[in-house]
Amino acid sequence: MILTFDLDDTLYEEQSFVNSGFLKVAEYVNETYGFNPESALDIMHYELEANGRGEVFDKLLKAYSVFSRSAVRKCLSVYRLHHPDIKLNPDAVRCLDRFKHFNKYIVTDGNKIVQRNKIKALGLTPLMKKIFITHEYGKRNAKPSAYCFNRIAQIENTISEKIAYIADNPQKDFTNIKKLGFKTIRIRQGMFSGLELGPEYEAHFTIDTLDELTLSLIEKLEQA
C-alpha cells in the first residue's frame, strides 16, 4: 500500500501556523506603526474566532485607523512569506517512523510558497517520495480533483486501489478519489473534526490520531 498524507491538521496542527503568522504580523505592525504587539495579537485572534480569516488584517488596521488595501496586502504578505515556527504532531512523528519503509507522498492544497515553507519547517521532504502542492499544477487540479492522485499511481505504476489517502476534510478530500478506487482514511483533527456529511463524502475508515494507523488497519483497508 502506498501512503499519501494531507498536510494541514493531519501531520501538524494548522492553528500553530496561524499563531506563528499572527506573531510575525504583530511584530511588523509594531515596527511600522508602533502598535502594541500583544494588543495586535488579541485583535487578530478575536476576529479569527468571531468571524474567520476573511478580514483579520482589515480589522486589525481599522482598529488603529491605518487601514488601506495596500497595508492589508503587506500584512498578508508578511503572514504568507514568514518561516513558520511549527512542528509535526507527536503521533505523526511516530506514524512516519512506523511506516518508514513504505513509499509515502503528500497531497496538499494551498498557496505554493506558504505550503513549501511549512514543508521545510516540518522537515518533510526527505521523508516523502514526492510532495504534491496541488496549486503548482493549477487551481483546477486542487482537491477534490484526483489529478495529483492519478500522478502518484503513474509514478508507482500501480492501480488506485493500492493507494491510501489520510486527510481531515470530508468536504473535499475523499468523494472524488473514492469513486476512482483510491482508499481513504479520515483523521478527526482540526476545524473539520466535528463535521458530518453524507456517506459519499466520508472515508472508508475514521481514526482520531495517527497512532491508530497501523499495519492491521492497512490490511483492512486493502480489503475494503
Buried (B, 14 or more C-beta within 10 A) or exposed (E): BBBBBBBBBBBBBBBBBBBBBBBBBBBBBBEEEEBEBEBBBBBBBBBBEEEEEEBBBBBBBEBBEEBEEEBBEBBBEBBBEBEBEBBBBEBBBBBBEBBEEBBBBBBBBBEEEBBBBBBEBBEBEEBBBBBBBBBEBEEEBBBBBBBBBBBBBEEBEBEBBBBBBBBBBBEBBBBBBBEBEBBBBBBBBBEBEEBEEEEEBBBBBEBEBBEBBBEEBBEEBEEE
